[in-house]
Every structure is written in C-alpha cells, then in structure tokens.
Amino acid sequence: MEPVPIPEKLPILTINNEVLLPGAPMKLEVASFTNQALMKDVLTKGLKVIGVIPLKDELDVIKKEDVGTVALLVRISSFNYPQDTVIVMTIGLCRFVVQEVLSSTPYPLAQVELHKDVYEEEINENVGKVLENLKDIMLPVIERIGLLPLQYLHHFKDLMDNFPASYIIDVCIHAINASFEEKLKILKLLDLRERIAFGVPLIMKFFGNESDIKTRLYPSRSLPNFPGVSVIKFKSSQGKALQRHLGDSDLEDLEQRLQKANFPEHVSKIINKDLEKLKRLSPYSPDNAVIRNYLEFVVDLPWSVSSKETLDVKAAKVLLDIEHYGMDKLKKRIIEFLAVRQLKTNVKGPILCFIGPPGVGKTSIGRSIAHILNRKFQRISLGGVSNQSDIRGHRRTYIGAMPGRILHAIKAAGTNNPVILLDEIDKLGSGGYNGDPKAALLEVLDPEQNMHFTDHYLNVPFDLSNVTFVATANSARTIPAPLYDRLEVISVDGYTSVEKYHIAVKHLLPKQLDLHGLGPEMLQLTDDAIYKIIHEYTKEAGVRSLERKLAAVCRSVAVKVAESSEDTLPYIINADNIEDILGMAPYYGEEILTIPSHPGVALGLAWTGKGGSLLVVEAKRVPKSSGQKAKLILTGLLGSVMKESAQIAFNWVRSAAYQYGIVKEGNDLLEKSDIHIHFPEGAINKEGPSAGVTIATALMSLFTGLPVASGLAMTGELTLQGLVLPVGGIKEKLMVAHRLGMKKVIIPFKCTKTLADIPSCVLDEIKIITVKTMDEVIETAFEGLASASNHNLLSSKL
Ligand SMILES: Nc1ncnc2c1ncn2[C@@H]1O[C@H](COP(=O)(O)OP(=O)(O)OP(=O)(O)O)[C@@H](O)[C@H]1O
C-alpha cells in the first residue's frame, strides 16, 4: 500500500474541548461553518489528510507556532436529519507546528512543519524500556475498561507494534481520558522526555496505586533519566498500517452483520454486489465511504423485525383514560378504529388525522395509540418540507445523499410496523425544484402502493404496509386536497378553564413534579393558583403554555428545596405568591376589552388554527380630502375575503340606512366623509367571511351613535340581502367568549346543532342568540332600539 503523502500546506480543522493525539482514533462531529466548508472540499477533492488544531475557545483563531496533529481521514458520514451534521472518523498521525497561516477563509490553510520525534535505534534504552513497560501495563487495562471502541481494541496491540514507541504515551493519555488541559499540554510538549515526565504521573494517577505501577514501570531505578535521545523519522507507512487495520476490522464487522441480516431476496442481490465492490475499492476512494454508509444504512433497517401487536379494546379504553383527561369524542373514535382492527386484522383502515389548535394533545394521543398497540412510535414533522427528497431521499449519485424521513423514522423505530405520526400535514410545502412532496406522501399513504415504497437512496422497495400512519394538522383548510381525501378527519377542540384545571392537576403537574425530582410533600399548588395561571398567565386553546408555566414553578421550587431545611416543606404556592415566581401576569384584566364603550365599536369572534380569539371592529367617520370622492378605508392586515365581507357589510348598511332612519330618503352615507374601518392587532393576518355581522353592527353603532350592548360578541357571514350564513369554529369561539366573561353571543341559526358539543359550563354562563337575519342582530345589539319601528326615534338622534 502506498504511503500517505503529507503536504506542507495543510487545511486546518479546528476543534474545541478535545485534542487529537498521534496514534489515537477520534470521532469528530463537524458543525461549524468553516469546518463544514472544509469537509465539503475534502469530499469533492478526495483529501486524505488534514490538520487538526485544538482551540480553547471557539472564537480563538490559529496562529504561527500553534501545535496540531496531522489527521488521517478514515471515514466520513454526513446526515441532514434532524440537522446538517458531518461525522469524521480520524486517526492522529504526527504533530506539526504552524509556520504561517496562509489564508483563513473559507477555512484556515497553513504552511506547517512536521515534528520529527526521537525514536528507533538511537532511542535510549531506558526510555525504550519505560515505553515498552507502559504498553504491557496499559493493554490489558484498556481492554478491561473498554477505553477504546471495540473495533480499535481488536488491533490495538498490532498498532502499538507498528507505531513509533514514542506514540505509546500519546495513546495512553488518550485512553485514560485525561482532561482537555492535560491533553493540550501533552500535545504541545514537543520533547519526548518532557512528554514522558508529564504523562507518566497522569497515567499513575489514573491507576491509583502509584507505588505498584511505579515499580512495574521502572523496575531498575526509581526515576528514569533520558540521556542520548536523538532524532527519529516518522514513517508514513506506519500510519498506513493503522489505517489498514481499522478499515479491515470495520469491513469484517459490516460483512458479518450483512450476512446475519434477514434481507428479502431482491435486496440480498444488490447488497452482495455492493459489498464486493466495496472490498475491491481503495480505502481512499470517495466511493468507499458512499458504499459503506449505504450498506450500514441497509443493514440497520428492520427488514423483518416487527413488534408483536397486542390489542385489547377494553384495556385500550382504560389506557386512554389514564393517559388523557376528557376528549370523549376523540377517544370514542379511536376505540372504534381499534375495534375494527381487532375484528379484521388485515383491514386497510383509514388514516386518522387529528385537527385542532396547538397543545390540545394531538401528538400525545398518537403516542397513546402506539402504546395501546404495543408498537414503537415515531414522529415526522412535515412543517416546511418542500422537496420530494425530504420524504423519499436523494439518489446515491449526489454528494452527501441521504435517505428520506420515512425510512429514517423506520430505522429509528427499529421495527417495520411502528406508528408514525405525520405532524403538521397542513404545513407541507408545495413542490420545490426537486419535485412535489405531496406526490411522495400520497404514495406513502396509499395502501395499494406503499408495500413497494421506493426511497431514492435505498433504491429497492421497502414494505410500508404494516406501518400505522396517523396525521395531525392545525387547520383542515390548508391540507392539500388529494391528501385530505385519504384522511379521516377528527377534530380535537380547545379546552375550557375547568378542563385545563383537571388536566393540570391530573397530568401536567404530576409529570412536572416527577421531572424535577419533587413530590407533593415538597410542592403544592392551590386551586386558585392553578386558575390564576390559566386565566392570567396563558392565552391558548391547548395546555402547552400552562405546562411550561407549571415547569417554571417546579424549577423555581426545586432550587428552594435544595437550599432549605425539611421543616419549611411543603412549599405552598397560592394566587398571592405566584407572582414572585412567574412575574407579573401578562393577561391580567383582559376582560376589560370586552366592554365597547364607544359608538362604532363591536366585538366579533374569530377562529384560526391556533384556536378562538376576540376580534374588535372599530368604525369611524373621517373628513374626506377636499375635491375627492368619499371612500371606505379598511385597515388591519385583512385577507381578500375579509375585505369583501367589509364591502358587503358596508353596502348592506348603506342600503338599509333609510329604513333605519339613519339618512333621509335619497341620501347616501358615503357623501360627506370617508368611513374608516379598522381591526386592531394590525400585525396579525385576518381572513374569512365570519366578521360580516360584526362589521355591519359596528357601522350601525357609528351611524346611530348608540353603543353596542356590553358583554355581547357575535359571529356570522352576512349576505347583501341581510341574511346571516353559518360559519365554522363555533366551539372555539364560544370558549374564548366564555374565557373573557362575555354574557351573550350571537351565532347564525344554522349553527344551532353545533351547540350539542359545547360544554355545559359554557352554555350555563353565556346566553346564545341564534339569528337568521341582520335585522335580528341589530335587535339584540341595540336592545330593541334599532328595529324599523324605531325609525323616527333614530332619525331624531341624527
Ligand atoms: N387531555 C389531555 N390530558 C392530558 N394531557 C394532555 C391533554 N391534552 C394535552 N395534554 C398534554 O399537553 C402537552 C401538549 O400536547 P401535545 O404536544 O400532544 O399537543 P399537540 O396538539 O400535538 O400540539 P402541536 O399541534 O403544537 O403539535 C403534552 O404534554 C400532553 O400530554
């Protein structure tokens, strides 16, 4: 085998908290920008050696006289999931000293001088003896405590024989896992005698029993002196021996694993071909790492490993109740889904898709399904995935090619029948330059096709028909239509304060106490403290922020418990002292918003993927510019549908103005001044038709000068005829109205049936008024004043 040429100009990889010593193997994770740039060049130019310099601080730069180690690159693997990472397997060859830094971008390049250690025939007999003894002592210890990875241990003795004896001290220091500072000092000591004098005590300290090891190391004299040490030469062929050994041992290991794996027939053929090719390739060929990574991925895939499914519907009910509070409708549907599976095992059931706001337990219900079925669970986040290759992998011809997320998840699960949760399916990006991810996902979800799913990287079909897919989304509106067709959508609603309280007490708090090593004997939260967190510290449909706040309380109390004596326990957190931990309540007094004191203001209810929210509508007359026509001005980051519904509401009011006595016959509202309608929280996108009735009510209030009844909110689409059409998200809207203490809510008549889903505590406290027309809305909003029969009364107010 050819010796490795070591150039005088070396590209430099910098590392922190670690030191690569000559003779020692090391796995380096390359993350920094400059190091990644270097690895790119290594891959494209096929470099075999680089320089590695340890830096104390990430921000340090390399300079003249720095000492580093020439590193032989044994293997490079790259991953882009879950994030871009390159892992490099290296072995230190010899020390070098930087003579000049030639450039620093995109990565440092330095003129170096290789350090020639003293060795061989000229080495003093005493030094040689010490090193030999050290080797004899260290070998069994290294073997016993597993200080080196198994595959290196195997050839450790051979390596020691092949390497210059001067490396023994370096390898031993590496093996005893000395501190960063100690290793750095060893690296910088260019004189072998000094290295031995500094290193041997460290090794003795590691063994603990100093006197014994000292006599074994130095049988003839108490301390060595090192006369006669002179120059030695580094033989690069010695590095080769090391590389060869490492390469072979890995290959043998891989071959054995491939033989043991239970591949389907069509896969075995391809694997054998690749394995033969790998054996023929030089270890320096860039193809070597590519084929090796591929084979390692293939062998790790669970071709024939599956979990044994246990399904007992009765037990499933109990488990669902233990793991989740409430969610009755959802639990019922899951039980039906499971019951069908129990009766007909090979059924290609629907793909359940849980739709609801963040933090309502969609992911954790998916985990429970896996638990019930006794299968492994994996979650794939589809948010922002815009390339087909994310799902289906890259072809192996690309540098840094990777399998797709589906096979990654299968590999991580270790079984071929896990439950895979496709999270945020509504956030799937639309086709990138590399193909549409939707098409790939459709194939994954299609029971007719997914038994032959072909990932581009794997390049042979993998059977996905045993995988149970479950999906989640925040809103059904944005799920691509072809995918929506394959899903059975189940909505998971937000929680009322009472439900949140029970979830906190039964699930979130015990979980957080456990995670922080606390028990109820150390920390107790009173009910009013929990309600205060729910009402004043969080504003959400789910319970994610609530869980975070409870974690913050546990963290803070954990510190106090650690510092205090037992007689001060338990810490009782109540509504008064919670501010000491969580700071001022951010949503304190939010209900004040719900009192529209000025004419021209009305309160609507909106619904987004994040849950329900209050929508304030403000209308005002403003002087028009002279000589210009009066106009309608709309502001508040509105989508096109919302702009249109504002136009409809305005024109309805315009046409009904005479009937309501707002203008005299033949006059128009838009004659004298501009009308400005604004939707506060102007930085938040607003879209949809459901604000129609609210806008019309705000305008009626403006033109009549009558404030809208207090504690009233509304939702409904308005037509030009003045009809009120049904809208979505009624449950979420009523929940937010309840949270904010609203007394009355107007909803379209056609939404009456959705009231069956609303918790009784909400219906008990809010009066629901169902309407078919805008006239009925006005009747309620102005408490009877605004009906046509009050024509004259209104006219007199103008
Ligand atoms: N009904 C419930 N009973 C017990 N715990 C719950 C319930 N609902 C939510 N949780 C807990 O709330 C936390 C957040 O839930 P999870 O992560 O499943 O929300 P999600 O709906 O998947 O949110 P996202 O859409 O943001 O992914 C988890 O710790 C979960 O266990």
The ligand as an SDF file (V2000), in Angstrom:
LIG
                    3D

 31 33  0  0  0  0  0  0  0  0999 V2000
  -56.4710   15.8580   27.5320 N   0  0  0  0  0  0  0  0  0  0  0  0
  -55.2150   15.8150   27.9750 C   0  0  0  0  0  0  0  0  0  0  0  0
  -54.9090   15.0540   29.0340 N   0  0  0  0  0  0  0  0  0  0  0  0
  -53.6330   15.0070   29.4800 C   0  0  0  0  0  0  0  0  0  0  0  0
  -52.6070   15.6790   28.9470 N   0  0  0  0  0  0  0  0  0  0  0  0
  -52.8590   16.4550   27.8900 C   0  0  0  0  0  0  0  0  0  0  0  0
  -54.1700   16.5590   27.3430 C   0  0  0  0  0  0  0  0  0  0  0  0
  -54.1250   17.4090   26.2950 N   0  0  0  0  0  0  0  0  0  0  0  0
  -52.8400   17.8110   26.1720 C   0  0  0  0  0  0  0  0  0  0  0  0
  -52.0750   17.2310   27.1190 N   0  0  0  0  0  0  0  0  0  0  0  0
  -50.6100   17.4320   27.3290 C   0  0  0  0  0  0  0  0  0  0  0  0
  -50.2660   18.7090   26.7930 O   0  0  0  0  0  0  0  0  0  0  0  0
  -48.9800   18.7030   26.1900 C   0  0  0  0  0  0  0  0  0  0  0  0
  -49.0540   19.1860   24.7790 C   0  0  0  0  0  0  0  0  0  0  0  0
  -49.7410   18.2450   23.9810 O   0  0  0  0  0  0  0  0  0  0  0  0
  -49.2810   17.8030   22.5170 P   0  0  0  0  0  0  0  0  0  0  0  0
  -47.8210   18.0520   22.2960 O   0  0  0  0  0  0  0  0  0  0  0  0
  -49.7700   16.4290   22.2640 O   0  0  0  0  0  0  0  0  0  0  0  0
  -50.1000   18.8600   21.6830 O   0  0  0  0  0  0  0  0  0  0  0  0
  -50.3850   18.9260   20.1250 P   0  0  0  0  0  0  0  0  0  0  0  0
  -51.8420   19.0730   19.9850 O   0  0  0  0  0  0  0  0  0  0  0  0
  -49.7500   17.7930   19.4180 O   0  0  0  0  0  0  0  0  0  0  0  0
  -49.7040   20.2790   19.7300 O   0  0  0  0  0  0  0  0  0  0  0  0
  -48.9890   20.7100   18.3230 P   0  0  0  0  0  0  0  0  0  0  0  0
  -50.0890   20.9040   17.3070 O   0  0  0  0  0  0  0  0  0  0  0  0
  -48.3370   22.0210   18.6650 O   0  0  0  0  0  0  0  0  0  0  0  0
  -48.0320   19.6370   17.9740 O   0  0  0  0  0  0  0  0  0  0  0  0
  -48.4960   17.2620   26.3150 C   0  0  0  0  0  0  0  0  0  0  0  0
  -47.6560   17.1810   27.4380 O   0  0  0  0  0  0  0  0  0  0  0  0
  -49.7700   16.4660   26.5240 C   0  0  0  0  0  0  0  0  0  0  0  0
  -49.5240   15.2850   27.2160 O   0  0  0  0  0  0  0  0  0  0  0  0
  1  2  1  0
  2  3  1  0
  2  7  2  0
  3  4  2  0
  4  5  1  0
  5  6  2  0
  6  7  1  0
  6 10  1  0
  7  8  1  0
  8  9  2  0
  9 10  1  0
 10 11  1  0
 11 12  1  0
 11 30  1  0
 12 13  1  0
 13 14  1  0
 13 28  1  0
 14 15  1  0
 15 16  1  0
 16 17  2  0
 16 18  1  0
 16 19  1  0
 19 20  1  0
 20 21  2  0
 20 22  1  0
 20 23  1  0
 23 24  1  0
 24 25  2  0
 24 26  1  0
 24 27  1  0
 28 29  1  0
 28 30  1  0
 30 31  1  0
M  END
$$$$
